[in-house]
């Protein structure tokens, strides 16, 4: 019989049953409840909790995310900690209800139906699920590497209306266990794969008065494509601007798709940007091009997805253009270290 413990979030009257080998975050999300989280791999610290009563195992929680001093103060990572007894925990970051739908975390099986090279070291992976996955535009799923139980994270590029046909954009990482070792290696159309989702708190699902700027670097385009399609289908923003940055032309993809989308919607504007090649389009760092295009960003919102350096530069630039910090939303894409418990590769 599997050992379970009762875990209660401070402020809630309903405890959850959590298996001894199950993370607190996993149990909460599967129950349809909510805790702040961004990576589920112990690398971001978004899901930190304070243990008010009981004991946990920290497992592989990295010291750079959860310091020895924090552990002594009773802090844990919700995505890594498993219960050793009944628990009462309190999120460090408020589990704010932003009005977005909450979709319970579920395990899924599916079949690979598309596996195409679309840009330099970049593949489009489309999985047809056996059962639909409800999710918010901008969220991600965790694909399980066969025979390992190890998951890697990739954002859905399709809108939530396509709940059985999930599209992912995957960038090859040198030595990557999931990329070189699987998706760019042995994986083939027709194969069965396991995944779980939805995960993450990066999304745009509610109608808003502010025009929105979407800024993506590389495969950071994936959740922005999902958001753009969902927003345009439902008329959620008065004006939508999409910027996609790459180094050279071979790094860009789905250009024609977005050109056609732009032609079909007066409220949508698409601007691809190259940083290392001269061409007939915008040139430079994608965040610099945004700043050149907008003398002021006051009264606008922004959604950024890409490598940490691009996110940091983008946030600084948007603040200089007077965008309110509360209207800047971000999703960092990081590369996995060569261990099973780190972020996606």
C-alpha positions as CSV (number, residue, x, y, z in Angstrom):
1,X,0.0,0.0,0.0
2,X,1.3,3.5,-0.9
3,X,2.0,5.7,2.1
4,X,0.2,9.0,2.0
5,X,0.2,12.1,4.1
6,X,-2.3,14.9,4.6
7,X,-1.1,18.3,3.4
8,X,-3.0,21.5,4.1
9,X,-2.3,24.9,2.6
10,X,-2.6,27.7,5.2
11,X,-5.9,29.4,4.7
12,X,-7.6,26.3,3.3
13,X,-9.9,24.0,5.3
14,X,-9.4,21.1,2.9
15,X,-6.3,18.9,3.3
16,X,-4.9,17.0,0.3
17,X,-3.7,13.4,0.2
18,X,-0.1,13.4,-0.9
19,X,1.9,10.2,-1.6
20,X,5.2,9.9,0.2
21,X,7.1,10.0,-3.1
22,X,4.9,12.8,-4.6
23,X,5.9,16.5,-4.6
24,X,3.6,18.9,-2.8
25,X,3.2,21.0,-5.9
26,X,2.3,18.0,-8.1
27,X,-0.4,16.9,-5.6
28,X,-1.9,20.5,-5.4
29,X,-2.0,20.9,-9.1
30,X,-3.6,17.5,-9.7
31,X,-6.3,18.4,-7.2
32,X,-7.2,21.4,-9.3
33,X,-5.8,23.8,-6.6
34,X,-3.2,26.4,-7.3
35,X,0.3,27.3,-6.1
36,X,2.6,29.7,-7.9
37,X,5.1,27.9,-10.1
38,X,7.1,28.5,-13.2
39,X,9.5,25.6,-13.9
40,X,8.6,22.6,-11.6
41,X,12.2,21.5,-11.8
42,X,13.7,23.3,-8.7
43,X,15.5,26.0,-10.7
44,X,13.4,29.1,-10.4
45,X,12.2,29.2,-6.7
46,X,8.7,30.4,-7.6
47,X,7.1,27.6,-5.7
48,X,8.8,28.2,-2.3
49,X,6.7,27.3,0.7
50,X,7.1,27.7,4.4
51,X,6.5,24.6,6.5
52,X,4.4,25.6,9.4
53,X,3.9,22.1,10.8
54,X,5.4,18.7,9.8
55,X,8.6,17.5,8.1
56,X,9.6,17.1,4.4
57,X,12.4,15.6,2.4
58,X,14.1,18.2,0.2
59,X,15.4,15.6,-2.2
60,X,17.4,17.2,-5.1
61,X,16.5,20.9,-4.3
62,X,19.5,22.9,-5.6
63,X,21.4,25.0,-3.0
64,X,21.4,28.0,-5.4
65,X,17.6,28.0,-5.4
66,X,17.0,27.0,-1.8
67,X,20.0,28.0,0.4
68,X,21.0,26.2,3.6
69,X,19.8,29.3,5.6
70,X,16.4,29.0,3.9
71,X,16.1,25.4,4.7
72,X,16.9,26.1,8.4
73,X,14.2,28.8,8.3
74,X,11.6,26.1,7.3
75,X,11.5,26.9,3.6
76,X,11.0,24.3,0.9
77,X,10.6,24.0,-2.9
78,X,7.0,22.8,-3.5
79,X,8.1,21.1,-6.8
80,X,10.9,19.1,-5.1
81,X,9.8,18.5,-1.5
82,X,7.9,15.3,-0.6
83,X,6.1,14.8,2.8
84,X,7.6,12.8,5.6
85,X,4.5,13.5,7.8
86,X,1.3,15.4,7.7
87,X,2.0,19.0,6.7
88,X,0.7,22.6,7.0
89,X,2.4,24.8,4.4
90,X,2.2,28.5,3.4
91,X,3.2,29.9,0.0
92,X,5.8,32.6,0.1
93,X,4.3,34.3,-2.9
94,X,0.6,34.9,-2.7
95,X,-1.4,32.4,-4.7
96,X,-3.3,35.3,-6.3
97,X,-6.5,34.5,-8.2
98,X,-6.0,36.4,-11.5
99,X,-9.2,35.2,-13.0
100,X,-7.6,32.7,-15.3
101,X,-9.1,29.2,-15.6
102,X,-7.4,26.5,-13.4
103,X,-6.9,23.2,-15.3
104,X,-5.9,20.2,-13.1
105,X,-2.5,18.6,-13.9
106,X,-3.0,15.3,-15.7
107,X,-0.9,12.5,-17.2
108,X,-1.4,12.0,-21.0
109,X,-0.4,9.6,-23.7
110,X,-0.2,10.5,-27.4
111,X,1.2,9.7,-30.8
112,X,3.8,11.8,-32.7
113,X,2.1,12.9,-36.0
114,X,4.6,15.6,-37.1
115,X,8.3,15.9,-36.6
116,X,9.7,18.5,-39.0
117,X,12.9,20.6,-39.2
118,X,11.6,24.2,-39.3
119,X,14.8,26.3,-38.6
120,X,18.4,25.9,-37.7
121,X,18.5,23.1,-35.1
122,X,14.8,23.6,-34.5
123,X,12.0,21.1,-34.9
124,X,8.2,21.2,-34.8
125,X,6.8,18.3,-32.8
126,X,3.1,17.7,-33.0
127,X,1.5,15.1,-30.7
128,X,-2.0,13.8,-31.0
129,X,-3.3,13.0,-27.5
130,X,-5.6,10.1,-26.7
131,X,-7.6,12.4,-24.5
132,X,-7.8,16.3,-24.7
133,X,-5.7,18.5,-22.5
134,X,-7.4,21.7,-21.2
135,X,-4.9,24.5,-20.8
136,X,-4.4,28.3,-21.0
137,X,-2.7,29.9,-24.0
138,X,0.9,30.3,-22.9
139,X,1.2,27.2,-20.6
140,X,3.5,24.3,-21.1
141,X,3.7,20.5,-20.8
142,X,6.4,18.2,-19.6
143,X,7.4,15.5,-22.1
144,X,8.8,12.3,-20.5
145,X,12.0,10.9,-22.0
146,X,11.3,7.1,-22.6
147,X,12.7,4.7,-20.1
148,X,13.9,7.4,-17.7
149,X,10.9,9.0,-16.0
150,X,12.7,12.3,-16.6
151,X,10.6,15.2,-17.9
152,X,11.5,18.2,-20.1
153,X,9.4,21.2,-20.6
154,X,8.0,22.7,-23.8
155,X,5.3,25.3,-24.3
156,X,2.3,24.5,-26.4
157,X,2.3,26.6,-29.6
158,X,-1.3,25.7,-30.5
159,X,-4.3,27.5,-29.1
160,X,-6.4,25.9,-26.3
161,X,-9.2,25.2,-28.8
162,X,-6.9,22.5,-30.3
163,X,-6.9,20.5,-27.1
164,X,-6.0,17.1,-28.7
165,X,-3.3,18.2,-31.1
166,X,-0.4,19.8,-29.3
167,X,2.4,21.6,-31.1
168,X,5.8,22.1,-29.6
169,X,8.9,24.0,-30.9
170,X,12.1,22.3,-29.8
171,X,15.6,23.7,-30.0
172,X,18.6,21.3,-30.1
173,X,20.9,21.5,-27.2
174,X,24.4,20.0,-27.5
175,X,24.4,16.9,-25.4
176,X,20.8,17.5,-24.4
177,X,19.2,14.3,-23.0
178,X,15.8,15.2,-24.5
179,X,17.0,16.9,-27.7
180,X,20.1,15.2,-29.1
181,X,19.4,12.1,-27.2
182,X,15.7,11.7,-28.3
183,X,13.8,14.3,-30.2
184,X,16.7,14.9,-32.7
185,X,17.8,11.3,-32.4
186,X,15.6,8.3,-32.1
187,X,12.1,9.8,-32.1
188,X,10.0,9.2,-35.2
189,X,6.5,9.9,-36.5
190,X,4.1,7.2,-35.2
191,X,5.8,6.7,-31.9
192,X,3.9,6.8,-28.6
193,X,5.0,9.3,-25.9
194,X,4.0,10.3,-22.4
195,X,3.6,13.8,-21.1
196,X,1.9,15.7,-18.3
197,X,0.3,19.1,-18.1
198,X,-0.7,21.8,-18.2
199,X,1.9,23.7,-16.2
200,X,3.0,27.3,-15.7
201,X,1.5,30.6,-15.0
202,X,2.5,32.5,-18.1
203,X,-0.7,33.2,-20.1
204,X,-3.0,35.6,-21.7
205,X,-6.6,34.5,-21.4
206,X,-8.7,37.4,-20.3
207,X,-10.0,40.4,-22.2
208,X,-7.8,43.5,-21.4
209,X,-8.0,47.1,-22.3
210,X,-4.3,47.5,-22.9
211,X,-2.7,46.7,-26.3
212,X,-0.2,43.9,-25.9
213,X,3.4,43.5,-27.2
214,X,4.7,39.9,-27.5
215,X,8.5,39.5,-27.6
216,X,10.0,36.1,-28.3
217,X,13.6,34.9,-28.8
218,X,14.2,31.6,-30.7
219,X,11.7,28.9,-29.7
220,X,10.3,31.4,-27.1
221,X,7.9,32.0,-30.0
222,X,6.0,28.9,-29.1
223,X,3.8,30.2,-26.3
224,X,3.4,33.5,-28.0
225,X,2.0,31.8,-31.1
226,X,-0.5,30.1,-28.8
227,X,-1.4,33.4,-27.2
228,X,-1.6,35.3,-30.5
229,X,-4.0,32.8,-32.0
230,X,-6.2,32.7,-28.9
231,X,-6.2,36.4,-28.5
232,X,-7.1,37.1,-32.1
233,X,-9.8,34.3,-32.2
234,X,-11.5,35.9,-29.2
235,X,-10.7,39.6,-29.6
236,X,-9.1,39.9,-26.2
237,X,-6.9,42.9,-26.9
238,X,-7.5,46.1,-29.0
239,X,-4.0,45.8,-30.7
240,X,-1.4,43.0,-30.7
241,X,2.2,43.3,-31.7
242,X,4.5,40.3,-32.2
243,X,8.3,40.5,-32.3
244,X,10.4,37.4,-33.0
245,X,14.2,37.6,-32.7
246,X,16.8,35.3,-34.3
247,X,20.4,35.6,-35.3
248,X,20.1,34.8,-39.0
249,X,17.3,34.2,-41.5
250,X,17.7,30.4,-41.0
251,X,16.7,30.9,-37.4
252,X,13.3,32.3,-38.2
253,X,10.3,30.1,-38.8
254,X,6.5,30.4,-39.3
255,X,7.1,33.7,-41.1
256,X,4.5,33.0,-43.8
257,X,2.0,31.9,-41.2
258,X,2.3,35.2,-39.3
259,X,2.3,37.2,-42.5
260,X,-1.0,35.6,-43.4
261,X,-2.3,36.2,-39.9
262,X,-1.3,39.9,-40.2
263,X,-3.1,40.2,-43.5
264,X,-6.3,38.7,-41.9
265,X,-6.4,40.9,-38.8
266,X,-6.1,44.7,-38.8
267,X,-5.3,44.6,-35.1
268,X,-2.3,42.2,-35.5
269,X,1.3,43.3,-36.4
270,X,4.2,41.0,-36.9
271,X,7.9,42.1,-36.9
272,X,10.7,39.5,-37.2
273,X,14.2,40.7,-36.2
274,X,17.7,39.5,-37.0
275,X,20.7,40.4,-34.8
276,X,23.6,39.0,-37.0
277,X,22.5,39.4,-40.6
278,X,21.5,42.3,-42.8
279,X,18.3,41.8,-44.7
280,X,15.2,43.8,-45.8
281,X,13.6,43.5,-42.3
282,X,14.5,44.9,-38.8
283,X,18.1,44.3,-37.6
284,X,19.5,44.4,-34.1
285,X,18.5,43.0,-30.8
286,X,14.8,42.3,-30.7
287,X,14.3,44.3,-27.5
288,X,16.1,47.3,-29.0
289,X,13.8,47.2,-32.1
290,X,10.8,47.3,-29.8
291,X,12.2,50.4,-28.1
292,X,12.8,52.0,-31.4
293,X,9.2,51.4,-32.5
294,X,7.5,52.7,-29.3
295,X,8.5,56.1,-28.0
296,X,6.3,55.3,-24.9
297,X,4.9,52.0,-23.6
298,X,2.7,53.6,-21.0
299,X,-0.7,52.0,-21.1
300,X,0.6,48.8,-22.9
301,X,1.3,45.3,-21.6
302,X,4.1,42.9,-22.6
303,X,4.6,39.2,-22.7
304,X,8.2,38.1,-23.1
305,X,9.5,34.6,-23.7
306,X,13.1,33.5,-24.4
307,X,16.6,33.2,-22.9
308,X,17.2,35.0,-19.5
309,X,19.4,37.7,-21.1
310,X,16.7,38.7,-23.6
311,X,14.1,38.7,-20.8
312,X,16.3,40.9,-18.6
313,X,17.1,43.4,-21.4
314,X,13.4,43.5,-22.5
315,X,12.1,44.3,-19.0
316,X,14.7,47.1,-18.5
317,X,13.8,48.5,-21.9
318,X,10.0,48.4,-21.4
319,X,10.4,50.1,-18.0
320,X,12.5,52.9,-19.6
321,X,9.6,53.4,-21.9
322,X,7.3,53.8,-18.9
323,X,5.5,50.4,-19.1
324,X,4.0,49.6,-15.7
325,X,5.9,46.7,-14.1
326,X,2.6,44.9,-13.2
327,X,1.9,44.7,-16.9
328,X,5.1,42.9,-17.8
329,X,4.8,39.1,-17.9
330,X,7.7,36.8,-18.6
331,X,8.7,33.2,-19.2
332,X,12.4,32.3,-19.2
333,X,13.7,29.4,-21.3
334,X,16.8,27.9,-19.7
335,X,18.9,24.9,-20.6
336,X,19.1,21.8,-18.5
337,X,22.3,21.0,-16.6
338,X,23.3,17.3,-17.0
339,X,21.1,16.1,-14.1
340,X,17.5,14.9,-14.1
341,X,16.0,17.5,-11.8
342,X,16.9,20.7,-13.7
343,X,15.1,22.9,-16.3
344,X,14.3,21.9,-19.8
345,X,16.9,21.2,-22.5
